[in-house]
Amino acid sequence: MNQSATEALQNRPVHKVRIGLVKAAIWANSTRKGVLYNVTFERRFHDGEAWRSTSSFGRDDLLKLAKVADQAHSWITEQLTVATVKPEVGPALKPVSARRAA
């Protein structure tokens, strides 16, 4: 893979959460202390013939924004839990999604 393709993959969110036109993009940043996650939020809207994005939210968007933020928080928490589970502790600490698959 060439450098620009690698950079494009590195500049993509690791996960997205969407409710209606409100979306959260979760970004992973590798540091010496491990992975840190950041979240950006946007609202899509139709402007004539084109779709555009904004980081401004109206009253009717706020509940969706809160739910998207909650889901993003839950996803990040699950990633951090999976990353810190120690094998000797056992299956009791596995995330719910891993227990369902078993």
MARTOR-755175 format. One record per residue (C-alpha): residue in three letters; x negated, y, z negated. Coordinates in pm, 1 decimal, always signed. Each point is the difference from the previous one (the first is absolute). Layout:
<site 'ALA', <X, Y, Z>>
...
This chain:
<site 'MET', <+0.0, +0.0, +0.0>>
<site 'ASN', <-141.0, +340.0, +91.7>>
<site 'GLN', <-44.5, +282.7, -248.1>>
<site 'SER', <+307.1, +202.0, +107.6>>
<site 'ALA', <+224.5, -308.4, -26.9>>
<site 'THR', <-140.5, -74.2, -345.8>>
<site 'GLU', <+56.2, +360.9, -109.3>>
<site 'ALA', <+356.9, -12.1, +131.5>>
<site 'LEU', <+72.1, -308.5, -211.8>>
<site 'GLN', <-160.7, +160.5, -304.9>>
<site 'ASN', <+214.2, +311.5, +46.8>>
<site 'ARG', <+328.2, -192.0, -14.0>>
<site 'PRO', <+215.7, -41.8, -308.1>>
<site 'VAL', <-22.5, -339.1, -169.1>>
<site 'HIS', <+375.7, -2.3, -59.9>>
<site 'LYS', <+308.7, +206.1, +86.0>>
<site 'VAL', <+333.4, +32.0, -178.0>>
<site 'ARG', <+298.5, +152.3, +176.0>>
<site 'ILE', <+356.7, +82.6, -95.0>>
<site 'GLY', <+190.0, +170.4, +277.4>>
<site 'LEU', <-211.7, +284.9, +129.9>>
<site 'VAL', <-216.9, +26.0, -313.2>>
<site 'LYS', <-329.1, -189.3, +9.8>>
<site 'ALA', <-294.4, -60.9, -232.1>>
<site 'ALA', <-339.2, -98.8, +139.9>>
<site 'ILE', <-237.5, -167.0, -245.5>>
<site 'TRP', <-371.6, +49.2, +62.2>>
<site 'ALA', <-284.8, -204.2, -150.0>>
<site 'ASN', <-328.7, +170.1, -77.4>>
<site 'SER', <-296.4, -217.7, -92.4>>
<site 'THR', <-217.5, +142.7, -274.3>>
<site 'ARG', <-281.3, -132.7, -216.2>>
<site 'LYS', <+258.9, -60.7, -271.1>>
<site 'GLY', <+232.4, -193.0, +230.3>>
<site 'VAL', <+293.3, +86.2, +221.3>>
<site 'LEU', <+197.6, +315.6, -72.1>>
<site 'TYR', <+339.8, +52.4, +158.1>>
<site 'ASN', <+155.6, +327.9, +114.6>>
<site 'VAL', <+345.8, +57.2, +143.7>>
<site 'THR', <+126.1, +252.1, +253.7>>
<site 'PHE', <+367.8, +70.6, +58.8>>
<site 'GLU', <+177.4, +123.9, +309.2>>
<site 'ARG', <+349.1, +54.1, +133.3>>
<site 'ARG', <+75.7, -53.3, +367.6>>
<site 'PHE', <+243.3, +226.3, +184.7>>
<site 'HIS', <+122.0, +44.0, +353.2>>
<site 'ASP', <-92.0, +332.9, +160.9>>
<site 'GLY', <+167.9, +18.5, +338.9>>
<site 'GLU', <-145.9, -285.7, +202.8>>
<site 'ALA', <-292.2, -75.6, -233.4>>
<site 'TRP', <-37.8, -162.7, -340.7>>
<site 'ARG', <-211.8, +193.9, -248.1>>
<site 'SER', <-121.7, -42.6, -358.8>>
<site 'THR', <-2.6, +229.7, -298.2>>
<site 'SER', <-109.1, -19.7, -362.3>>
<site 'SER', <+294.6, +218.6, -102.6>>
<site 'PHE', <+303.3, -169.3, -154.7>>
<site 'GLY', <+350.3, +131.5, -47.5>>
<site 'ARG', <+244.1, -74.3, -278.6>>
<site 'ASP', <+148.1, -296.4, +187.6>>
<site 'ASP', <-347.2, -151.4, +49.9>>
<site 'LEU', <-109.9, +5.2, -363.5>>
<site 'LEU', <+161.1, -325.0, -113.7>>
<site 'LYS', <-147.6, -183.3, +301.1>>
<site 'LEU', <-337.1, +160.0, -74.3>>
<site 'ALA', <+17.7, -118.0, -362.7>>
<site 'LYS', <+88.2, -355.4, +106.8>>
<site 'VAL', <-277.0, -8.1, +259.7>>
<site 'ALA', <-246.3, +128.2, -262.2>>
<site 'ASP', <+118.7, -269.7, -243.0>>
<site 'GLN', <-46.6, -274.5, +260.9>>
<site 'ALA', <-345.8, +134.1, +89.7>>
<site 'HIS', <-93.8, -0.7, -368.8>>
<site 'SER', <+123.5, -359.4, -36.4>>
<site 'TRP', <-200.1, -113.7, +304.3>>
<site 'ILE', <-319.6, +164.1, -127.6>>
<site 'THR', <+51.3, -146.5, -347.6>>
<site 'GLU', <+42.6, -346.9, +150.7>>
<site 'GLN', <-322.1, +39.0, +200.4>>
<site 'LEU', <-190.6, +102.8, -310.7>>
<site 'THR', <+151.6, -289.0, -199.0>>
<site 'VAL', <-97.4, -253.3, +266.1>>
<site 'ALA', <-351.8, +144.6, +11.4>>
<site 'THR', <-46.9, -32.8, -376.9>>
<site 'VAL', <+156.3, -343.9, -63.5>>
<site 'LYS', <-264.5, -234.4, -137.3>>
<site 'PRO', <+16.8, -366.9, +106.7>>
<site 'GLU', <-34.3, -130.1, -355.8>>
<site 'VAL', <+311.9, +188.2, -112.7>>
<site 'GLY', <+229.5, -209.7, +221.6>>
<site 'PRO', <+317.4, +49.3, +200.2>>
<site 'ALA', <+191.3, +196.7, -263.9>>
<site 'LEU', <-161.5, +322.7, +121.9>>
<site 'LYS', <+59.1, -59.2, +372.1>>
<site 'PRO', <+221.6, +263.0, +166.5>>
<site 'VAL', <+363.3, -90.5, +55.6>>
<site 'SER', <-47.6, -37.9, +377.4>>
<site 'ALA', <-275.6, -259.9, -54.2>>
<site 'ARG', <+217.2, -196.5, -244.9>>
<site 'ARG', <+287.8, -17.8, +249.4>>
<site 'ALA', <-226.1, -147.2, +267.7>>
<site 'ALA', <-121.8, -276.5, -231.3>>
